[in-house]
Amino acid sequence: MCNHMSYLSQTDPEIADIIEKERLRQTNGLELIASENIVSCAVLEAMGSIMTNKYAEGYPGKRYYGGCEFHDQAENLARDRLKKLFGAQHANVQPHSGTQANMAVYFAYMKLGEKILSMKLNQGGHLSHGAPVSFTGKFYQVAQYGVDPKTETLDYGAVGEMAKKEKPQIIVCGASAYPRIIDFKAFQEIADDVGAYCMADIAHIAGLVATKQHPTSVGVVNFTTTTTHKTLRGPRGGAIMCNEEYAQAIDKAVFPGMQGGPLMNVISAKAVCFEEALRPSFTEYNKQIVKNAKVLAETLINSGIRLVSGGTDNHLMLIDLTNQHLTGLEAEVALGKAGITVNKNTIPNETKSPFVTSGLRVGTPAVTSRGMKEAEMRQIGHWIASVVKDIKNETLIAQVNREVTAMAQKFPIYPTV
């Protein structure tokens, strides 16, 4: 069995018990949070490896500690594989998260108090793109664009006009809750027109981009940042890609600018993830993510559930619960009881707080990793619709939970032998 915890159960049974409960939750339920996925046993082994014992401040060939020769090899493999995967000239795999990858770009090419132009958090953007509670909203001026109120999709003409008015230093594109294709070339042209840099945060869609299920930002915009989990199906962490002309400033911003020692066990796991992503099977996997998302979206729509923008082009969809007279929080809790894990999410023209919301965000990466396909998506869509439409029916929710568990057990997360 993958990651069997034999030592932990003897050394710290309390933590071992908590981890076992989480294993059972994941095994017996359906993970539909769009930003989550299931890593391979190989990635788990690398993350839990002896590579965690070593400090490796600096970069390969330029470390501040001795004994880093094998850590250099691991980081070079991760960098080379990431560059090959995306066709990038330069890659930095040290950021601990997507937010820190974004932070490095800001620190490298902005002064405190300069302006970012980015997508509004409540219309699909991310905290690290300029939210007032984030360091971005505290360190920089922020102007924000949204989606067209009628189509609920990006209006590039409106973004261009805002850029001319606001004159930002960096324009940020990419989203954490946007179900449609993003035109990165259009964003770079807007940035060029106003003398700004353009940064694409492809954290959610990186696997789709790598496998050509979504147009690439790499080599199109000035900087591309990503997480290495989500659709890339790797360990939790970040990375930055750019052309060679930006490499020195980006690397300096990561270390020593904002981080000390890199997490070499995680970087080793990133290398494993990138190798897995270079295989033909990973392309088929990401194709299936998109197929599954489209079928799930179609099933929900046919069941009378409204989706923001009317559907999806990628791995996620946003459910608008306004017509159901429900909040996202209420729906999240009810579906959780049914064994279906989702997250409440703001929607365009939101009227409720981020802690309550009018919507749900639903994604297919994790269930696709388990081998589920179109037939399972139709069933999941019917389960979601039935619970949302009859949210106080505890008998129904209990029945759905039993059916969810039965399906989940047919698609184990990890082998048991």
C-alpha positions as CSV (number, residue, x, y, z in Angstrom):
1,M,0.0,0.0,0.0
2,C,1.3,3.5,-0.9
3,N,2.6,5.5,2.0
4,H,1.6,2.9,4.7
5,M,2.8,4.9,7.8
6,S,4.3,1.9,9.6
7,Y,6.8,4.0,11.6
8,L,4.4,6.8,12.3
9,S,1.8,4.6,13.8
10,Q,4.3,3.4,16.4
11,T,6.0,6.8,17.0
12,D,3.0,9.1,17.0
13,P,-0.3,7.2,17.0
14,E,-2.4,10.3,17.4
15,I,-1.1,11.9,14.1
16,A,-1.2,8.5,12.4
17,D,-4.8,8.2,13.4
18,I,-5.6,11.6,12.0
19,I,-3.9,10.8,8.7
20,E,-5.7,7.5,8.5
21,K,-9.1,9.3,9.0
22,E,-8.1,11.7,6.2
23,R,-7.1,8.7,4.0
24,L,-10.6,7.2,4.5
25,R,-12.3,10.5,3.8
26,Q,-10.5,10.8,0.5
27,T,-11.0,7.2,-0.4
28,N,-14.7,7.0,0.4
29,G,-15.7,10.4,-1.0
30,L,-15.4,12.4,-4.2
31,E,-13.0,15.4,-4.3
32,L,-14.4,18.0,-6.6
33,I,-12.4,21.0,-5.4
34,A,-10.9,22.4,-8.6
35,S,-7.5,23.2,-7.0
36,E,-7.0,19.7,-5.6
37,N,-5.6,16.5,-7.1
38,I,-4.1,13.1,-6.2
39,V,-0.3,12.7,-6.5
40,S,1.3,9.4,-7.5
41,C,3.0,7.1,-5.1
42,A,6.3,8.2,-6.6
43,V,5.7,11.8,-5.8
44,L,4.7,10.8,-2.2
45,E,8.0,8.9,-1.8
46,A,10.1,11.8,-3.1
47,M,8.3,14.2,-0.7
48,G,9.0,11.9,2.2
49,S,12.6,11.2,1.3
50,I,15.9,11.8,2.9
51,M,16.3,14.9,0.6
52,T,14.5,16.8,3.4
53,N,17.6,16.5,5.7
54,K,19.7,19.0,3.7
55,Y,20.0,22.7,3.5
56,A,20.7,23.9,0.0
57,E,20.6,27.7,0.0
58,G,21.5,29.1,-3.4
59,Y,21.3,27.5,-6.8
60,P,22.9,24.5,-8.4
61,G,26.7,25.1,-8.6
62,K,26.4,28.1,-6.3
63,R,25.3,26.8,-2.9
64,Y,26.1,28.3,0.4
65,Y,26.5,24.8,2.0
66,G,28.7,21.8,1.2
67,G,27.4,18.4,0.4
68,C,24.8,19.6,-2.2
69,E,26.0,17.7,-5.2
70,F,23.0,15.4,-5.4
71,H,20.6,18.2,-4.6
72,D,22.1,20.1,-7.5
73,Q,21.3,17.1,-9.7
74,A,17.7,16.9,-8.5
75,E,17.1,20.6,-9.0
76,N,18.7,20.7,-12.4
77,L,16.5,17.7,-13.4
78,A,13.4,19.6,-12.2
79,R,14.4,22.8,-14.0
80,D,15.2,20.9,-17.3
81,R,12.1,18.9,-17.2
82,L,9.9,21.9,-16.6
83,K,11.5,23.8,-19.4
84,K,11.0,20.9,-21.8
85,L,7.4,20.4,-20.6
86,F,6.4,24.0,-21.4
87,G,9.0,25.0,-24.0
88,A,10.5,27.6,-21.6
89,Q,13.9,29.3,-21.8
90,H,14.3,29.6,-18.1
91,A,12.6,28.0,-15.0
92,N,12.9,28.5,-11.3
93,V,11.5,25.6,-9.2
94,Q,12.3,27.0,-5.7
95,P,9.1,28.9,-4.8
96,H,7.3,27.2,-1.9
97,S,3.9,28.2,-3.4
98,G,2.1,29.9,-6.3
99,T,1.7,33.0,-4.2
100,Q,5.5,33.1,-3.6
101,A,6.1,32.6,-7.3
102,N,3.9,35.7,-7.9
103,M,5.7,37.6,-5.2
104,A,9.0,37.0,-6.8
105,V,7.9,38.5,-10.1
106,Y,6.5,41.6,-8.3
107,F,9.7,42.0,-6.3
108,A,11.9,41.6,-9.4
109,Y,10.0,44.1,-11.6
110,M,8.1,46.5,-9.3
111,K,8.9,49.1,-6.7
112,L,6.7,49.4,-3.7
113,G,3.7,51.6,-4.4
114,E,3.7,50.9,-8.2
115,K,0.5,49.6,-9.8
116,I,-0.8,46.2,-10.6
117,L,-3.8,45.7,-12.9
118,S,-5.4,42.3,-12.2
119,M,-8.7,40.4,-12.1
120,K,-11.1,41.0,-9.2
121,L,-11.0,38.3,-6.5
122,N,-14.8,38.0,-6.5
123,Q,-14.9,37.5,-10.3
124,G,-12.3,34.9,-10.6
125,G,-8.9,36.3,-9.6
126,H,-6.6,35.2,-6.7
127,L,-5.6,36.7,-3.4
128,S,-2.1,37.2,-4.6
129,H,-3.2,39.3,-7.6
130,G,-4.1,42.3,-5.5
131,A,-6.7,41.6,-2.8
132,P,-6.6,44.2,0.0
133,V,-5.9,41.5,2.6
134,S,-2.9,40.2,0.7
135,F,0.6,41.6,0.7
136,T,-0.2,42.8,-2.9
137,G,-2.9,45.0,-1.7
138,K,-0.7,46.4,1.1
139,F,2.5,46.9,-0.9
140,Y,1.2,48.1,-4.2
141,Q,-1.5,50.2,-5.8
142,V,-4.1,47.9,-7.4
143,A,-6.6,48.5,-10.2
144,Q,-8.9,45.6,-11.1
145,Y,-10.9,44.4,-14.1
146,G,-13.8,42.0,-14.0
147,V,-15.9,40.0,-16.5
148,D,-18.6,41.4,-18.7
149,P,-21.8,41.4,-16.6
150,K,-23.9,39.9,-19.4
151,T,-21.6,37.3,-20.9
152,E,-19.6,36.7,-17.6
153,T,-16.5,36.4,-19.7
154,L,-13.4,38.6,-20.1
155,D,-13.8,41.7,-22.2
156,Y,-10.4,42.4,-23.6
157,G,-11.4,45.7,-25.0
158,A,-12.5,46.9,-21.6
159,V,-9.2,45.6,-20.0
160,G,-7.3,47.5,-22.7
161,E,-9.1,50.8,-21.9
162,M,-8.5,50.3,-18.2
163,A,-4.8,49.7,-18.8
164,K,-4.5,53.0,-20.7
165,K,-6.2,54.8,-17.9
166,E,-4.4,53.2,-15.0
167,K,-0.9,52.8,-16.5
168,P,0.2,49.8,-14.4
169,Q,3.7,48.4,-14.1
170,I,2.5,44.8,-14.3
171,I,-0.8,43.4,-15.8
172,V,-1.8,40.0,-14.2
173,C,-3.9,37.5,-16.1
174,G,-4.9,34.0,-15.1
175,A,-7.5,33.1,-12.5
176,S,-8.6,30.7,-9.8
177,A,-12.2,30.6,-10.7
178,Y,-12.7,31.3,-14.5
179,P,-14.2,28.5,-16.6
180,R,-13.3,29.9,-20.0
181,I,-10.2,30.1,-22.3
182,I,-7.9,33.0,-21.5
183,D,-6.3,34.8,-24.4
184,F,-2.7,35.4,-23.2
185,K,-1.6,37.0,-26.4
186,A,-4.3,39.6,-26.1
187,F,-3.1,40.4,-22.5
188,Q,0.5,40.8,-23.7
189,E,-0.5,43.1,-26.5
190,I,-2.4,45.2,-24.0
191,A,0.7,45.3,-21.8
192,D,3.0,46.2,-24.7
193,D,0.6,49.0,-25.7
194,V,0.9,50.7,-22.3
195,G,4.6,49.9,-21.6
196,A,3.8,47.3,-18.9
197,Y,5.0,43.8,-18.1
198,C,2.5,40.9,-18.3
199,M,2.4,38.0,-15.9
200,A,0.2,35.0,-16.4
201,D,-0.7,32.9,-13.4
202,I,-1.6,29.5,-14.8
203,A,-1.7,27.7,-11.5
204,H,-5.1,26.1,-12.2
205,I,-4.6,25.2,-15.9
206,A,-0.9,24.3,-16.0
207,G,-1.6,20.7,-16.8
208,L,-4.0,21.7,-19.6
209,V,-1.4,24.2,-21.0
210,A,1.4,21.6,-20.9
211,T,-0.7,19.2,-22.8
212,K,-2.1,21.7,-25.3
213,Q,-5.7,21.6,-24.0
214,H,-5.4,25.3,-23.4
215,P,-3.3,27.9,-25.3
216,T,0.1,28.5,-23.6
217,S,1.3,31.7,-21.9
218,V,5.0,30.5,-21.9
219,G,7.0,32.6,-24.4
220,V,3.8,34.7,-25.1
221,V,3.8,36.8,-21.9
222,N,6.8,38.1,-20.0
223,F,6.4,35.9,-17.0
224,T,4.5,32.7,-16.3
225,T,3.9,31.5,-12.7
226,T,2.2,28.3,-11.6
227,T,1.7,25.9,-8.8
228,T,2.8,22.4,-9.2
229,H,-0.3,20.7,-7.8
230,K,-3.8,21.2,-9.3
231,T,-3.8,19.9,-12.9
232,L,-0.1,19.3,-13.0
233,R,-0.7,16.6,-10.3
234,G,2.5,17.2,-8.4
235,P,3.5,18.3,-4.8
236,R,2.2,21.5,-3.4
237,G,4.7,24.2,-4.5
238,G,5.3,26.9,-7.1
239,A,7.5,27.6,-10.2
240,I,8.3,30.5,-12.5
241,M,9.0,30.4,-16.3
242,C,10.4,33.2,-18.4
243,N,12.7,34.1,-21.2
244,E,16.5,34.2,-20.5
245,E,16.6,38.0,-20.4
246,Y,14.5,38.0,-17.2
247,A,16.2,35.0,-15.5
248,Q,18.8,36.7,-13.4
249,A,16.3,39.2,-11.8
250,I,13.7,36.4,-11.2
251,D,16.2,34.1,-9.6
252,K,17.6,36.9,-7.4
253,A,14.1,37.8,-6.3
254,V,13.4,34.2,-5.2
255,F,16.7,33.7,-3.4
256,P,17.9,35.6,-1.5
257,G,15.1,38.1,-2.1
258,M,12.2,36.3,-0.4
259,Q,13.2,32.7,0.5
260,G,16.1,31.0,2.3
261,G,16.7,27.3,1.9
262,P,14.6,25.6,-0.8
263,L,12.6,22.5,0.1
264,M,14.7,19.9,-1.7
265,N,12.4,17.0,-0.9
266,V,9.6,19.0,-2.6
267,I,11.8,20.0,-5.5
268,S,12.7,16.3,-6.0
269,A,8.9,15.5,-6.0
270,K,8.5,18.4,-8.6
271,A,11.0,16.7,-10.8
272,V,9.1,13.4,-10.6
273,C,5.8,15.3,-11.4
274,F,7.4,16.9,-14.5
275,E,8.7,13.6,-15.7
276,E,5.2,12.1,-15.3
277,A,3.8,15.0,-17.1
278,L,6.1,14.5,-20.1
279,R,4.5,11.0,-20.7
280,P,1.8,10.5,-23.4
281,S,-0.5,9.2,-20.7
282,F,-0.5,12.6,-19.0
283,T,-1.9,14.2,-22.2
284,E,-4.7,11.7,-22.3
285,Y,-5.4,12.4,-18.6
286,N,-5.7,16.1,-19.2
287,K,-7.9,15.5,-22.3
288,Q,-10.2,13.4,-20.0
289,I,-10.2,16.2,-17.4
290,V,-11.8,18.5,-20.0
291,K,-14.2,15.9,-21.3
292,N,-15.3,15.1,-17.8
293,A,-15.8,18.8,-17.0
294,K,-17.9,19.4,-20.1
295,V,-20.1,16.3,-19.4
296,L,-20.5,17.3,-15.7
297,A,-21.4,20.9,-16.8
298,E,-23.9,19.6,-19.4
299,T,-25.5,17.3,-16.8
300,L,-25.9,20.1,-14.3
301,I,-27.4,22.5,-16.9
302,N,-29.9,19.8,-18.1
303,S,-30.8,19.3,-14.4
304,G,-31.8,23.0,-14.1
305,I,-28.6,24.3,-12.4
306,R,-27.3,27.6,-13.7
307,L,-23.6,27.8,-14.5
308,V,-21.6,31.1,-14.7
309,S,-21.0,31.9,-18.4
310,G,-23.1,28.9,-19.4
311,G,-20.5,26.2,-19.2
312,T,-16.8,25.5,-19.2
313,D,-13.8,25.2,-21.5
314,N,-11.4,23.9,-18.9
315,H,-11.4,21.8,-15.7
316,L,-13.8,23.8,-13.6
317,M,-17.3,25.3,-13.5
318,L,-19.0,27.8,-11.3
319,I,-22.5,27.0,-10.1
320,D,-24.8,30.0,-9.5
321,L,-27.2,29.1,-6.7
322,T,-29.2,32.3,-6.8
323,N,-32.2,30.7,-8.4
324,Q,-32.1,27.9,-5.9
325,H,-32.4,30.5,-3.0
326,L,-29.3,28.9,-1.4
327,T,-25.9,30.1,-0.3
328,G,-22.7,28.5,-1.4
329,L,-22.0,27.7,2.3
330,E,-25.3,25.8,2.7
331,A,-24.7,23.8,-0.5
332,E,-21.1,23.0,0.5
333,V,-22.1,21.7,3.9
334,A,-25.0,19.6,2.4
335,L,-22.9,18.1,-0.3
336,G,-20.1,17.4,2.2
337,K,-22.6,15.3,4.2
338,A,-23.3,13.4,0.9
339,G,-19.6,12.7,0.5
340,I,-19.0,15.2,-2.2
341,T,-16.4,17.8,-1.4
342,V,-16.7,21.2,-3.1
343,N,-16.0,24.8,-2.1
344,K,-18.3,27.8,-1.8
345,N,-17.2,30.5,-4.2
346,T,-18.1,34.0,-5.1
347,I,-19.7,34.6,-8.5
348,P,-19.8,37.6,-10.8
349,N,-22.2,40.3,-9.4
350,E,-21.9,38.7,-6.0
351,T,-24.1,40.1,-3.3
352,K,-22.9,37.9,-0.3
353,S,-19.7,37.8,1.7
354,P,-16.8,35.5,0.8
355,F,-17.7,33.4,3.8
356,V,-21.2,32.8,2.5
357,T,-21.2,33.3,-1.3
358,S,-23.8,32.7,-3.9
359,G,-22.0,30.0,-5.7
360,L,-19.9,26.8,-5.8
361,R,-16.7,26.0,-7.6
362,V,-16.5,22.4,-9.0
363,G,-13.6,20.8,-10.8
364,T,-12.7,17.4,-12.3
365,P,-8.9,16.8,-11.8
366,A,-9.0,14.6,-8.8
367,V,-11.9,12.3,-9.9
368,T,-10.3,12.0,-13.3
369,S,-7.0,10.9,-11.6
370,R,-9.1,8.0,-10.0
371,G,-10.1,6.9,-13.5
372,M,-13.6,8.2,-13.6
373,K,-15.0,9.1,-17.0
374,E,-18.2,10.5,-18.6
375,A,-20.6,8.0,-17.1
376,E,-19.4,8.8,-13.6
377,M,-19.7,12.5,-14.3
378,R,-23.3,12.2,-15.3
379,Q,-24.0,10.4,-12.1
380,I,-22.1,12.9,-10.0
381,G,-24.0,15.7,-11.8
382,H,-27.3,14.1,-10.9
383,W,-26.2,13.7,-7.3
384,I,-25.2,17.4,-7.0
385,A,-28.4,18.6,-8.6
386,S,-30.6,16.4,-6.4
387,V,-29.0,17.5,-3.2
388,V,-29.0,21.2,-4.2
389,K,-32.7,21.1,-5.1
390,D,-33.7,19.3,-1.9
391,I,-31.1,20.5,0.6
392,K,-33.1,19.7,3.8
393,N,-33.9,16.1,2.8
394,E,-31.6,14.3,5.2
395,T,-32.9,10.9,3.9
396,L,-31.9,11.8,0.4
397,I,-28.5,13.1,1.5
398,A,-27.8,9.8,3.4
399,Q,-28.8,7.8,0.3
400,V,-26.5,9.8,-1.9
401,N,-23.7,9.3,0.6
402,R,-24.1,5.6,0.4
403,E,-24.1,5.7,-3.4
404,V,-21.1,8.0,-3.5
405,T,-19.1,5.7,-1.2
406,A,-20.0,2.7,-3.4
407,M,-18.7,4.5,-6.5
408,A,-15.6,5.8,-4.8
409,Q,-14.6,2.3,-3.7
410,K,-14.6,1.2,-7.3
411,F,-12.0,3.8,-8.1
412,P,-9.3,3.5,-5.4
413,I,-6.9,6.4,-4.9
414,Y,-3.9,4.1,-4.4
415,P,-3.2,0.4,-4.8
416,T,-3.7,-1.6,-1.7
417,V,-0.9,-4.2,-2.3
